Each structure stands twice: as structure tokens, then as C-alpha cells.
Amino acid sequence: MSSSISERINTVRAELPPSVRLIAVSKQVPTDVIRTAYTAGIRDFAENRIQEAIAKQAELQDLSDINWHFIGHLQSNKAKKALENFQWIHSVDNLKLAQRLNELAQQIGVSPYVCLQVKILPDPNKSGWNVSQLLADLPTLNQCKNLQIQGLMTIPPLGLTQQEIMLVFNRTRELAQEIREQNWPHIQMQHLSMGMSGDYRLAIQAGATMIRLGTILFGERGV
Ligand SMILES: *Cc1c(COP(=O)(O)O)cnc(C)c1O
């Protein structure tokens, strides 16, 4: 089982262009399996629940060069814990959360890398900015100087055709470009966190710089 995980990691890695960072989504994955992935060379792991992540991070303290990425919906009462335990937060999904993280980051003395989560199509099951809200909030986001805003994150709604998914990813890249051209001093837009097990090839075609893969590396998760 564990050798098959390193095989899967190597297979996926072999097809990635060097510009794409592979982030292993280790939610619901036990720490012995995370160690196997680490041994296979993975240094970026993503979690979507703070409590689960902190417990596993404690068991993995000896692997001190792991970069931890938070990818779940972040409640404001967990924001401090997220800042204390993750180098990246991909799922900053509204202005209030961004401002809260910015304040706390200053208090704690950290400057996390963050992505702004955007919804290109309406999706009642996902949080995130819609495009016009995000554009309107940029001046305020630009004042969040303790956050290192790196780019956009998106998750297409379920049930789209490949073409529709491609459209979502392409639109996300164009939006990042549009924001980049506005030259905000405190908003970087060089990263696109998009692509999961089912759609990462499309995401890479559309310019993803970070793909977040769970199932294809670790197998199906339990419920
Ligand atoms: C679970 C999850 C992933 C990984 O999904 P897979 O389909 O298992 O690759 C990626 N991104 C987010 C935000 C997730 O919650």
C-alpha cells in the first residue's frame, strides 16, 4: 500500500511542468501515510480542518521542512490557530476574514502567504468572492500589509463539463492578470491555486501554479 503511494506520487510528478507546485491534500490521511509521501519527496501538505491538522502536525514535528497549506473554510475563531500552524492559507474567502487575519498576523508576528478564493460561477456550496466583489475589495485588501497575497484560488462547481471547467480556470487566470495590471503594491498575483484530482490537467493547461491533489495520491477518503 505504501509503496503504491510513492508510485502514484512519482507518476503524477513525472507529468508536471516544473512551474507547477504539487500540494498533497492530506485531510483524513493518517500520519504514517503522510510520512510515506514525505519520504517520496513531498514537502507541501494541505489540510482543511484546523483541529485535525494540529494533531497530525504534532506527530510530524520531526519533519520540520514541511510547508503546511490550509485549504478549508476558515471560521474567524480559528484564524489565530491557522496563522500559528500554516505557512499558506489558500482559502481566504471574504474581506472580513482577510482583515481579521491581517490584524492577528501583526499581533503574532507572522506574514502568511495567502490566496484569495474566488467563485467564477455562482456556487451555493462554496464560499469565496464573486468577481465584482473581489474587484471592489482590492483597495482594502491592499491595506492588509501583514498578508502576503500571492494569487487566486478557485474550485469549479460540481457537475461541469470539461469545457466549462476550462472556462472557469481560464477566467481565473485572466482575472489574476487583470488584477496584476492594476499594480497594487501589496497584492501579488503570480499564483493560481487550482486543480484537484479530477481536473488538474485542465488546470495546468490553463496556467495553474499550484495543484491540490488528494484522492489521486492517497486513494478515496472515507466519509
Ligand atoms: C479535498 C480538497 C482537495 C483535494 O481533492 P481531491 O479530489 O481528493 O484531489 C483540493 N482542494 C480542496 C479545497 C479540497 O477541499
The ligand as a Tripos MOL2 file, in Angstrom:
@<TRIPOS>MOLECULE
LIG
   15    15     1     0     0
SMALL
NO_CHARGES

@<TRIPOS>ATOM
      1 C1        -10.2640   17.8640   -0.6770 C.3       1 LIG1
      2 C2         -9.7690   19.0290   -1.4230 C.ar      1 LIG1
      3 C3         -8.8560   18.8980   -2.4800 C.ar      1 LIG1
      4 C4         -8.3770   17.5390   -2.9950 C.3       1 LIG1
      5 O1         -9.4140   16.9110   -3.6730 O.3       1 LIG1
      6 P1         -9.1780   15.5290   -4.4640 P.3       1 LIG1
      7 O2        -10.3110   15.4830   -5.4240 O.co2     1 LIG1
      8 O3         -9.2040   14.4500   -3.4470 O.co2     1 LIG1
      9 O4         -7.8580   15.6400   -5.1470 O.co2     1 LIG1
     10 C5         -8.3960   20.0460   -3.1080 C.ar      1 LIG1
     11 N1         -8.7940   21.2650   -2.7120 N.ar      1 LIG1
     12 C6         -9.6620   21.4400   -1.7130 C.ar      1 LIG1
     13 C7        -10.0630   22.8200   -1.3330 C.3       1 LIG1
     14 C8        -10.1820   20.3300   -1.0310 C.ar      1 LIG1
     15 O5        -11.0490   20.5290   -0.0330 O.3       1 LIG1
@<TRIPOS>BOND
     1     1     2 1
     2     2     3 ar
     3     2    14 ar
     4     3     4 1
     5     3    10 ar
     6     4     5 1
     7     5     6 1
     8     6     7 2
     9     6     8 1
    10     6     9 1
    11    10    11 ar
    12    11    12 ar
    13    12    13 1
    14    12    14 ar
    15    14    15 1
@<TRIPOS>SUBSTRUCTURE
     1 LIG1         1 GROUP 0 **** ****
